Amino acid sequence: MVLLYVFGAVALINCVYYILFSKFSFLKSSEKIISEKYPVSLIICAKNEAENLQKHIPLWQEQNYPNYEIILINDASVDETLEIMEAFAENDPRIQIVNVKNNEAFWANKKYALTLGIKRSKNTRLVFTDADCYPASNEWLATMASNFSDEKQLVLGYGAYEKQAGFLNKIIRFETLMTAVQYFSYAKAGNPYMGVGRNLAYTSNLYYENNGFMSHIKIPSGDDDLFVNETATSENTAICIEPEAFTYSLPKKKKKKWLLQKKRHYSTAKLYKPKHRFLLGIYYIFNLLFWLLAPAILFTHFWIFGLGIIFTRILFQYIIIGNAAKKLKEADLVPLIPFYELFLIFTQLSIFISNSGEKNSRWK
C-alpha cells in the first residue's frame, strides 16, 4: 500500500508539471499588427561553416524586412568561411564582417566572438541564429522582431531540426521539443529561464546592462541559455511560436556526436539560478521515479490501481505534450511519446553521470 501511495504522489507531481506545460500547449498564436519596423541587426557567428554559409546567406538576405544589417562573424576559421563571407559582402552593403583571430585569453571562445559582433552592430534590436540554421520562411526576421516593444527586450524562438529517417533523428527532435515546451511554458508562467541561440533575439541595451557574457565568459556553452537565465524576467521576455519564425538545422547523424553536444549543453544547467535548478531537477527526478516504479507497482496486489495511475499520467502526457508537438510541427512524434521519454530519461542520466568532473573549453 505504501508503494501505491508513493507511486501516486510521483504521478501527481508529473501531472502538475504537465498542467504547467499546458500554458504553452494550449496557447493560441496571436496575429501581430506591426505599425513600425525598427532597424534590426542579424548576427551570425561561424566557425568553419563554409558550406552552410554558401547555402544560408542567400536565405538571410531574402528576408522580407525593410531595414536590417547582417553581421557575419568569422571565428578564427581554417576553411573558406571568411572568403565566402567576403564574396557575399561585395554585392550586399548590408553585410558587415567581423574577423576574429584567436588570442591567448579567449582561445576558441564563441562568447568572445559574439561580443565583437554585438559591438560592431549599429542597431539596438539584435536577432541571432547559427550558421548551420536556416529560416522557415522569408518572414522569420519580421516575425521575431515584431515581438520587440518598449517592455519586451528578449524574444525566445524555436530552433527545430529537420525530419529525417531513423530513431536517432526522432530522439533528437523529441529532446528539442521537450526543451522548448519547458522554456516556453516557464516564460508564459512568468519565470523564463533559457532560450536557444539557433533562434533568439534581444536588445543591445539588455546586453550591456548585464555586462554581456562576463559572468560566464570562460564557460564554453551558455551564450544563449546562461544569458537568458541571468537577464530574463516576466516583464521583459516574449515568446515567438509562429511556424514561419522557426529555424531549422540538420541534426547529428551519429549518436556519439549528439551525446557530446548534449554533454556540453547540459553542463551549463548547473549554473542556472537556484530556483530553476530546483524546478528542473524535480521534474527530471520525478519522471525518472515514475518509470522506475511503474513496473514494480504492477507486481503488487494493487496493480489495478497502479495501472489506473499509469493510464492517467500518460493520458495527461499525450494530451498536453501531443498538442505542443503539433503546435511545433512535430506531430509525427506523438504516437510514441512515452517511449521516447523513457529512452531520453536514461540517456540524460548517463550524460549527467559522465559530465561529473569533466571540463571543456572550446565551442567547436
DRENNUZA-749345 format. One line per 3 residues: for each residue x, y, z of C-alpha. Coordinates in nm, 4 decimals. Example, Ala and Ser with C-alpha at 12.3 -4.5 7.8 and 13.67 -1.06 7.14 Angstrom:
DRENNUZA-749345
1.2300 -0.4500 0.7800 | 1.3670 -0.1060 0.7140
//
This chain:
DRENNUZA-749345
0.0000 0.0000 0.0000 | 0.2878 0.2391 0.0806 | 0.4352 0.1817 -0.2643
0.0992 0.2665 -0.4210 | 0.0801 0.5956 -0.2283 | 0.4355 0.6845 -0.3251
0.3699 0.5991 -0.6885 | 0.0508 0.8033 -0.6857 | 0.2363 1.1035 -0.5415
0.5076 1.0728 -0.8071 | 0.2496 1.0602 -1.0864 | 0.0668 1.3568 -0.9338
0.3843 1.5670 -0.9440 | 0.4287 1.4625 -1.3077 | 0.0768 1.5825 -1.3859
0.1340 1.9136 -1.2059 | 0.4221 1.9802 -1.4447 | 0.2037 1.8873 -1.7408
-0.0515 2.1410 -1.6208 | 0.2306 2.3977 -1.6214 | 0.3224 2.2924 -1.9751
-0.0385 2.3443 -2.0825 | 0.0270 2.7201 -2.0586 | 0.2183 2.6782 -2.3817
0.0436 2.3724 -2.5237 | -0.2960 2.5446 -2.5442 | -0.1647 2.8927 -2.6181
-0.3169 3.0479 -2.9267 | -0.0928 3.2332 -3.1682 | -0.1853 3.5981 -3.1861
-0.1782 3.7897 -3.5125 | 0.0542 4.0854 -3.4685 | -0.0152 4.4175 -3.6317
0.3196 4.5826 -3.6912 | 0.2884 4.9597 -3.7191 | 0.6602 5.0322 -3.7229
0.9514 4.8117 -3.8238 | 1.2573 4.9151 -3.6284 | 1.6078 4.8600 -3.7667
1.7447 4.5184 -3.6747 | 2.0887 4.3599 -3.6725 | 2.1010 3.9920 -3.7665
2.4086 3.8352 -3.6059 | 2.5602 3.5009 -3.7063 | 2.8797 3.3538 -3.5622
3.0519 3.0962 -3.7839 | 3.3473 2.8671 -3.7233 | 3.4448 2.6512 -4.0196
3.0982 2.6806 -4.1756 | 3.1867 2.7495 -4.5396 | 2.9390 2.5023 -4.6845
2.6478 2.6150 -4.4656 | 2.7154 2.9825 -4.5281 | 2.7085 2.9265 -4.9030
2.3545 2.7879 -4.8670 | 2.2158 3.0071 -4.5896 | 2.3425 3.3610 -4.6534
2.1028 3.3983 -4.9518 | 1.8128 3.2992 -4.7240 | 1.9110 3.5642 -4.4706
1.9444 3.8191 -4.7499 | 1.5938 3.7413 -4.8749 | 1.4145 3.8243 -4.5503
1.1088 4.0428 -4.6020 | 1.2179 4.3246 -4.3746 | 1.2886 4.6821 -4.4822
1.5812 4.7794 -4.2614 | 1.8359 4.5293 -4.1344 | 2.2049 4.4582 -4.1451
2.3749 4.1177 -4.1397 | 2.6735 4.0826 -3.9077 | 2.8789 3.7798 -4.0117
3.1410 3.6777 -3.7561 | 3.4273 3.4601 -3.8724 | 3.5504 3.2960 -3.5534
3.9074 3.2009 -3.6468 | 3.8003 2.9550 -3.9160 | 4.0569 2.7488 -4.1031
3.8357 2.6701 -4.4027 | 3.6940 2.9137 -4.6641 | 3.4423 3.0732 -4.4249
3.5980 3.4212 -4.4492 | 3.6325 3.4079 -4.8277 | 3.2645 3.3196 -4.8698
3.1589 3.5995 -4.6347 | 3.3683 3.8483 -4.8312 | 3.2246 3.7305 -5.1640
2.8681 3.7940 -5.0469 | 2.9633 4.1255 -4.8825 | 3.0986 4.2586 -5.2125
2.7465 4.2607 -5.3570 | 2.5433 4.3448 -5.0465 | 2.6208 4.6587 -4.8420
2.4007 4.5245 -4.5598 | 2.6644 4.2613 -4.4792 | 2.9286 4.3545 -4.2256
3.2133 4.1144 -4.1463 | 3.3868 4.0716 -3.8132 | 3.7035 3.8655 -3.8498
3.8038 3.7209 -3.5133 | 4.1507 3.5837 -3.4522 | 4.2330 3.3571 -3.1617
4.4068 3.5079 -2.8641 | 4.5525 3.3503 -2.5533 | 4.2851 3.4808 -2.3145
3.9804 3.3767 -2.5205 | 4.1032 3.0818 -2.7252 | 3.8190 2.9316 -2.9316
3.5559 3.1125 -2.7221 | 3.2289 3.1789 -2.9043 | 3.1198 3.4401 -2.6498
3.4262 3.6490 -2.7248 | 3.3454 3.6344 -3.0972 | 2.9803 3.7237 -3.0349
3.0865 4.0151 -2.8153 | 3.2859 4.1631 -3.1040 | 2.9901 4.1124 -3.3366
2.7475 4.2827 -3.0995 | 2.9839 4.5776 -3.0606 | 3.0003 4.6071 -3.4393
2.6206 4.6166 -3.4828 | 2.4655 4.9594 -3.5298 | 2.1092 4.8711 -3.4268
1.9604 4.8252 -3.0814 | 1.7484 4.5207 -3.1678 | 1.9550 4.2081 -3.2299
1.8423 3.8745 -3.3757 | 2.0684 3.5690 -3.3506 | 2.0922 3.2366 -3.5277
2.3679 2.9870 -3.6048 | 2.5493 2.9394 -3.9331 | 2.4088 2.5884 -3.9724
2.0485 2.7103 -3.9307 | 1.8106 2.8367 -4.1952 | 1.4794 3.0233 -4.1530
1.1459 2.8551 -4.2170 | 1.0353 3.1461 -4.4361 | 1.1285 3.4941 -4.5526
0.9031 3.6281 -4.2734 | 1.1259 3.4861 -3.9988 | 1.3108 3.8079 -3.9204
0.9969 4.0242 -3.9317 | 0.8030 3.7850 -3.7084 | 1.0782 3.7590 -3.4482
1.1354 4.1367 -3.4499 | 0.7631 4.2075 -3.4160 | 0.7792 4.0823 -3.0568
1.0070 4.3651 -2.9500 | 0.8464 4.6552 -2.7654 | 0.9424 4.9119 -2.5048
0.8922 4.6420 -2.2382 | 0.9875 4.3266 -2.4286 | 1.3630 4.3229 -2.4807
1.4166 3.9479 -2.5156 | 1.2423 3.7111 -2.7587 | 1.2580 3.3313 -2.7386
1.2117 3.1441 -3.0660 | 1.2037 2.7785 -3.1683 | 1.5096 2.6193 -3.3275
1.3938 2.2914 -3.4828 | 1.5784 2.0066 -3.6508 | 1.4969 1.8635 -3.9910
1.2881 1.5476 -4.0070 | 1.4923 1.2541 -4.1318 | 1.4673 0.8784 -4.1195
1.5876 0.6830 -3.8188 | 1.5396 0.6506 -3.4452 | 1.8197 0.8941 -3.3534
1.6516 1.1719 -3.5520 | 1.3284 1.1224 -3.3582 | 1.5080 1.1235 -3.0236
1.6933 1.4445 -3.1131 | 1.3721 1.6132 -3.2213 | 1.1856 1.4862 -2.9146
1.4552 1.6237 -2.6829 | 1.4390 1.9557 -2.8700 | 1.0599 1.9549 -2.8443
1.0595 1.8889 -2.4680 | 1.3224 2.1554 -2.4071 | 1.1115 2.4087 -2.5985
0.7905 2.3065 -2.4215 | 0.9623 2.3749 -2.0903 | 1.1236 2.7095 -2.1667
0.8144 2.8408 -2.3463 | 0.5875 2.7261 -2.0611 | 0.8065 2.8738 -1.7887
0.8190 3.2009 -1.9821 | 0.4385 3.2105 -2.0115 | 0.4186 3.1384 -1.6376
0.6320 3.4476 -1.5724 | 0.9500 3.2565 -1.4897 | 1.1681 3.2422 -1.8067
1.4930 3.0522 -1.7653 | 1.6536 2.9762 -2.1033 | 1.6484 3.0097 -2.4805
1.8412 2.8643 -2.7745 | 2.0961 3.0517 -2.9827 | 1.9575 2.8959 -3.3001
1.6656 3.1384 -3.2732 | 1.6967 3.4173 -3.0181 | 1.6640 3.7955 -3.0062
1.7434 4.0647 -2.7515 | 1.8369 4.4294 -2.7361 | 2.1862 4.5665 -2.7026
2.0588 4.7624 -2.4025 | 1.9841 4.4363 -2.2228 | 2.3232 4.3011 -2.3237
2.5206 4.5972 -2.1947 | 2.3149 4.6354 -1.8759 | 2.4096 4.2749 -1.7985
2.7789 4.3329 -1.8790 | 2.7442 4.0951 -2.1687 | 2.8691 3.7431 -2.1065
3.1309 3.8441 -1.8491 | 2.9929 3.6374 -1.5596 | 3.0348 3.3156 -1.7615
3.2829 3.4163 -2.0322 | 3.5109 3.1190 -1.9578 | 3.2291 2.8638 -1.9913
3.2282 2.7223 -2.3487 | 2.8483 2.6997 -2.3736 | 2.5801 2.9339 -2.2474
2.5915 3.2329 -2.4804 | 2.2185 3.1630 -2.5142 | 2.0765 2.9834 -2.2080
2.3036 3.1358 -1.9421 | 2.2496 3.4841 -2.0810 | 1.8721 3.4349 -2.0807
1.8843 3.2825 -1.7325 | 2.0586 3.5918 -1.5982 | 1.8560 3.8585 -1.7770
1.5066 3.7281 -1.8499 | 1.2107 3.8429 -1.6388 | 0.8356 3.8102 -1.6648
0.8202 4.1721 -1.7859 | 1.0963 4.1788 -2.0484 | 1.0514 3.8389 -2.2181
0.8294 3.7398 -2.5117 | 0.7958 3.4120 -2.6980 | 0.7612 3.3668 -3.0740
0.5904 3.0425 -3.1769 | 0.4616 3.1212 -3.5258 | 0.5758 2.8447 -3.7674
0.7087 3.0974 -4.0182 | 0.9512 3.2153 -3.7483 | 1.1068 2.8734 -3.6793
1.4627 2.7969 -3.7777 | 1.5832 2.4555 -3.8923 | 1.9153 2.2796 -3.8922
2.0490 1.9339 -3.9699 | 2.0660 1.7061 -3.6645 | 2.3638 1.4914 -3.5793
2.3689 1.1609 -3.7647 | 2.5931 0.9769 -3.5187 | 2.4816 0.9063 -3.1627
2.8286 0.9762 -3.0251 | 2.8393 1.3253 -3.1744 | 2.4916 1.4043 -3.0442
2.5851 1.2849 -2.6937 | 2.8959 1.5052 -2.6970 | 2.6797 1.8011 -2.7999
2.4312 1.7299 -2.5206 | 2.7081 1.6891 -2.2627 | 2.8310 2.0372 -2.3475
2.4822 2.1862 -2.3316 | 2.3770 2.0149 -2.0085 | 2.6963 2.1275 -1.8360
2.5600 2.4831 -1.8212 | 2.2436 2.3874 -1.6313 | 2.4348 2.3728 -1.3026
2.4932 2.7489 -1.3397 | 2.1238 2.8378 -1.3636 | 1.9563 3.0283 -1.0829
1.8829 2.8024 -0.7820 | 1.5045 2.8173 -0.8314 | 1.5386 2.6990 -1.1899
1.7807 2.4205 -1.0982 | 1.5342 2.3071 -0.8329 | 1.2284 2.3092 -1.0598
1.4081 2.1378 -1.3479 | 1.5659 1.8860 -1.1121 | 1.2338 1.7951 -0.9547
1.0786 1.7454 -1.2979 | 1.3563 1.5105 -1.4059 | 1.3745 1.3157 -1.0770
1.0009 1.2518 -1.0629 | 0.9919 1.1451 -1.4274 | 1.2733 0.9007 -1.3531
1.0928 0.7744 -1.0423 | 0.7735 0.7213 -1.2396 | 0.9418 0.4887 -1.4877
1.1346 0.3077 -1.2151 | 0.8255 0.2479 -1.0006 | 0.5757 0.1709 -1.2792
0.6941 -0.1894 -1.3371 | 0.7173 -0.2553 -0.9614 | 0.3607 -0.1416 -0.8901
0.2258 -0.3877 -1.1480 | 0.3652 -0.6791 -0.9426 | 0.1731 -0.5883 -0.6269
-0.1767 -0.6722 -0.5094 | -0.2791 -0.3177 -0.6027 | -0.1772 -0.3490 -0.9662
-0.5203 -0.2419 -1.0907 | -0.4919 0.0912 -0.9077 | -0.1351 0.1222 -1.0306
-0.2476 0.0635 -1.3859 | -0.5074 0.3382 -1.3447 | -0.2393 0.5798 -1.2230
-0.0144 0.4913 -1.5161 | -0.3003 0.5412 -1.7621 | -0.3963 0.8799 -1.6133
-0.0418 1.0112 -1.6144 | 0.0228 0.9001 -1.9736 | -0.3132 1.0449 -2.0815
-0.2054 1.3838 -1.9420 | 0.1185 1.3458 -2.1333 | -0.0466 1.2584 -2.4620
-0.2961 1.5452 -2.4439 | -0.0577 1.8220 -2.3379 | 0.2736 1.7208 -2.4963
0.0904 1.5903 -2.8011 | -0.0791 1.9239 -2.8569 | 0.2519 2.1059 -2.8109
0.4152 1.8726 -3.0642 | 0.1503 1.9590 -3.3209 | 0.1971 2.3307 -3.2492
0.5707 2.2975 -3.3145 | 0.5210 2.0859 -3.6295 | 0.6464 1.7659 -3.4647
0.3218 1.5678 -3.4891 | 0.4941 1.2505 -3.6109 | 0.6466 1.2103 -3.2629
0.3106 1.1900 -3.0856 | 0.2310 0.8150 -3.1119 | 0.5455 0.7061 -2.9244
0.5855 0.9951 -2.6783 | 0.6141 0.7745 -2.3637 | 0.8730 0.5519 -2.5304
1.0854 0.8488 -2.6424 | 1.0614 0.9954 -2.2919 | 1.1761 0.6709 -2.1313
1.4768 0.6448 -2.3626 | 1.5664 1.0107 -2.3175 | 1.5466 0.9984 -1.9362
1.8063 0.7230 -1.9099 | 2.0225 0.8805 -2.1789 | 2.0248 1.2052 -1.9802
2.1113 1.0125 -1.6657 | 2.4183 0.8679 -1.8336 | 2.5186 1.2147 -1.9562
2.4815 1.3708 -1.6116 | 2.6977 1.0968 -1.4603 | 2.9684 1.1240 -1.7263
2.9683 1.5045 -1.7037 | 3.0888 1.4930 -1.3433 | 3.4416 1.6256 -1.3234
3.4823 1.6874 -1.6967 | 3.5927 2.0157 -1.8500 | 3.5593 2.1583 -2.1972
3.6982 2.4950 -2.3006 | 3.6048 2.5173 -2.6692 | 3.2759 2.5584 -2.8544
3.3975 2.3732 -3.1637
//
